[in-house]
Amino acid sequence: MLVPNPKGRLFDQIREVMRFHHYSLRTERTYCQWIQRYLGFHREADRSGPQRGWRHPKQMECLRLRVKDVEFARGHVVVREGKGDKDRVTVLPELPQERLRAHRERLRRLHGGGPSEKGLPGVWLPEALARKYPKAGEQWEWQWFWPSRETMTDPRTGLKRRHRVGCDVSAFCAAGSAEGEVGQEGDAA
């Protein structure tokens, strides 16, 4: 096994290893381009940081919650399509439960507890689920737990819907829920 020169530049080290393994010149170039794009993407993500639209995975999981995912009776939250695109169950802490219940009741009034509001077609659902249960998006339990104030046109279908809050509402868990403003501000995502 070859250990590349540690004093060499990164791409020189990569080329040295690939040449040792007799990779073709075209493969070497392709791998270097992939690595360069990968590094460029992550440098840009590091530079943008939270203030420029970067989202922490846990924040995104929280923003994607549906009403049915927050189960007060069982004391847990179902996180769907989380890390590794898998569902998981996590504990719902007791401290914020009262404020979250109050928030859910405001949502129930907003959505009327069931059918979609003001003739809207309901919330977005994954394609297979929407095909299997066409009216599920209008049901109370499928509504977003953190809905946007405004309705937006769904770019996939052209239908006007209420989406979840956007990622610009990054302080919603800490500040907003205390004043009862959680899920009331923000853009659609």
Contacts in CASP RR format, 6 or more apart in sequence:
PFRMAT RR
TARGET T0000
AUTHOR 0000-0000-0000
METHOD contacts of the structure
MODEL  1
MLVPNPKGRLFDQIREVMRFHHYSLRTERTYCQWIQRYLGFHREADRSGP
QRGWRHPKQMECLRLRVKDVEFARGHVVVREGKGDKDRVTVLPELPQERL
RAHRERLRRLHGGGPSEKGLPGVWLPEALARKYPKAGEQWEWQWFWPSRE
TMTDPRTGLKRRHRVGCDVSAFCAAGSAEGEVGQEGDAA
2 16 0 8 1.000
2 17 0 8 1.000
2 20 0 8 1.000
4 12 0 8 1.000
4 13 0 8 1.000
4 14 0 8 1.000
4 16 0 8 1.000
4 17 0 8 1.000
5 12 0 8 1.000
5 13 0 8 1.000
5 16 0 8 1.000
6 13 0 8 1.000
11 32 0 8 1.000
11 35 0 8 1.000
11 36 0 8 1.000
14 28 0 8 1.000
14 31 0 8 1.000
14 32 0 8 1.000
14 35 0 8 1.000
15 28 0 8 1.000
15 32 0 8 1.000
18 27 0 8 1.000
18 28 0 8 1.000
18 31 0 8 1.000
19 28 0 8 1.000
23 31 0 8 1.000
45 54 0 8 1.000
48 54 0 8 1.000
50 56 0 8 1.000
50 170 0 8 1.000
53 167 0 8 1.000
53 168 0 8 1.000
55 167 0 8 1.000
57 82 0 8 1.000
57 83 0 8 1.000
59 167 0 8 1.000
59 170 0 8 1.000
60 167 0 8 1.000
61 79 0 8 1.000
61 82 0 8 1.000
62 146 0 8 1.000
62 173 0 8 1.000
63 146 0 8 1.000
63 164 0 8 1.000
63 165 0 8 1.000
63 166 0 8 1.000
63 167 0 8 1.000
63 169 0 8 1.000
63 189 0 8 1.000
64 80 0 8 1.000
64 81 0 8 1.000
64 164 0 8 1.000
65 77 0 8 1.000
65 79 0 8 1.000
65 144 0 8 1.000
65 145 0 8 1.000
65 146 0 8 1.000
66 80 0 8 1.000
66 123 0 8 1.000
66 141 0 8 1.000
66 142 0 8 1.000
66 143 0 8 1.000
66 144 0 8 1.000
66 145 0 8 1.000
67 104 0 8 1.000
67 107 0 8 1.000
67 140 0 8 1.000
67 141 0 8 1.000
67 142 0 8 1.000
67 143 0 8 1.000
67 144 0 8 1.000
67 145 0 8 1.000
68 78 0 8 1.000
68 141 0 8 1.000
68 142 0 8 1.000
69 77 0 8 1.000
69 78 0 8 1.000
69 79 0 8 1.000
69 80 0 8 1.000
69 145 0 8 1.000
70 77 0 8 1.000
70 92 0 8 1.000
70 100 0 8 1.000
70 104 0 8 1.000
70 145 0 8 1.000
71 77 0 8 1.000
71 78 0 8 1.000
71 92 0 8 1.000
72 92 0 8 1.000
72 97 0 8 1.000
72 100 0 8 1.000
72 101 0 8 1.000
75 91 0 8 1.000
75 92 0 8 1.000
75 97 0 8 1.000
76 89 0 8 1.000
76 90 0 8 1.000
76 91 0 8 1.000
76 92 0 8 1.000
77 89 0 8 1.000
77 90 0 8 1.000
77 91 0 8 1.000
77 92 0 8 1.000
78 87 0 8 1.000
78 88 0 8 1.000
78 89 0 8 1.000
79 87 0 8 1.000
79 88 0 8 1.000
79 89 0 8 1.000
79 90 0 8 1.000
80 87 0 8 1.000
81 87 0 8 1.000
82 88 0 8 1.000
92 100 0 8 1.000
96 177 0 8 1.000
99 177 0 8 1.000
99 178 0 8 1.000
99 180 0 8 1.000
99 182 0 8 1.000
100 177 0 8 1.000
102 180 0 8 1.000
103 145 0 8 1.000
103 177 0 8 1.000
103 180 0 8 1.000
103 182 0 8 1.000
103 183 0 8 1.000
104 145 0 8 1.000
106 180 0 8 1.000
107 143 0 8 1.000
107 145 0 8 1.000
107 147 0 8 1.000
108 140 0 8 1.000
110 117 0 8 1.000
110 147 0 8 1.000
111 117 0 8 1.000
111 140 0 8 1.000
111 143 0 8 1.000
112 140 0 8 1.000
113 140 0 8 1.000
114 138 0 8 1.000
114 139 0 8 1.000
114 140 0 8 1.000
115 138 0 8 1.000
116 122 0 8 1.000
116 137 0 8 1.000
116 138 0 8 1.000
117 162 0 8 1.000
120 151 0 8 1.000
120 160 0 8 1.000
120 161 0 8 1.000
120 162 0 8 1.000
121 137 0 8 1.000
121 138 0 8 1.000
121 159 0 8 1.000
121 160 0 8 1.000
121 161 0 8 1.000
122 137 0 8 1.000
122 138 0 8 1.000
122 142 0 8 1.000
122 143 0 8 1.000
122 161 0 8 1.000
122 162 0 8 1.000
123 137 0 8 1.000
123 142 0 8 1.000
123 143 0 8 1.000
123 144 0 8 1.000
123 161 0 8 1.000
123 162 0 8 1.000
123 163 0 8 1.000
124 130 0 8 1.000
124 137 0 8 1.000
124 154 0 8 1.000
124 156 0 8 1.000
124 161 0 8 1.000
124 163 0 8 1.000
125 133 0 8 1.000
125 136 0 8 1.000
125 137 0 8 1.000
125 142 0 8 1.000
129 136 0 8 1.000
130 136 0 8 1.000
130 137 0 8 1.000
136 142 0 8 1.000
137 143 0 8 1.000
143 162 0 8 1.000
144 162 0 8 1.000
144 163 0 8 1.000
144 164 0 8 1.000
144 165 0 8 1.000
146 164 0 8 1.000
146 165 0 8 1.000
146 169 0 8 1.000
146 172 0 8 1.000
146 182 0 8 1.000
146 183 0 8 1.000
147 162 0 8 1.000
147 163 0 8 1.000
147 164 0 8 1.000
147 165 0 8 1.000
147 183 0 8 1.000
148 162 0 8 1.000
148 163 0 8 1.000
148 164 0 8 1.000
148 165 0 8 1.000
148 166 0 8 1.000
148 183 0 8 1.000
148 186 0 8 1.000
148 187 0 8 1.000
148 188 0 8 1.000
148 189 0 8 1.000
149 183 0 8 1.000
149 184 0 8 1.000
149 185 0 8 1.000
149 186 0 8 1.000
150 162 0 8 1.000
150 186 0 8 1.000
150 187 0 8 1.000
150 188 0 8 1.000
151 160 0 8 1.000
151 161 0 8 1.000
151 162 0 8 1.000
151 163 0 8 1.000
151 188 0 8 1.000
152 160 0 8 1.000
152 161 0 8 1.000
152 162 0 8 1.000
152 163 0 8 1.000
152 187 0 8 1.000
152 188 0 8 1.000
153 159 0 8 1.000
153 160 0 8 1.000
153 161 0 8 1.000
154 160 0 8 1.000
154 161 0 8 1.000
154 163 0 8 1.000
162 188 0 8 1.000
163 188 0 8 1.000
163 189 0 8 1.000
164 188 0 8 1.000
164 189 0 8 1.000
165 172 0 8 1.000
165 183 0 8 1.000
165 185 0 8 1.000
165 186 0 8 1.000
165 187 0 8 1.000
165 188 0 8 1.000
165 189 0 8 1.000
166 186 0 8 1.000
166 187 0 8 1.000
166 188 0 8 1.000
166 189 0 8 1.000
167 189 0 8 1.000
168 186 0 8 1.000
168 187 0 8 1.000
169 183 0 8 1.000
169 185 0 8 1.000
169 186 0 8 1.000
172 182 0 8 1.000
172 183 0 8 1.000
173 182 0 8 1.000
176 182 0 8 1.000
END
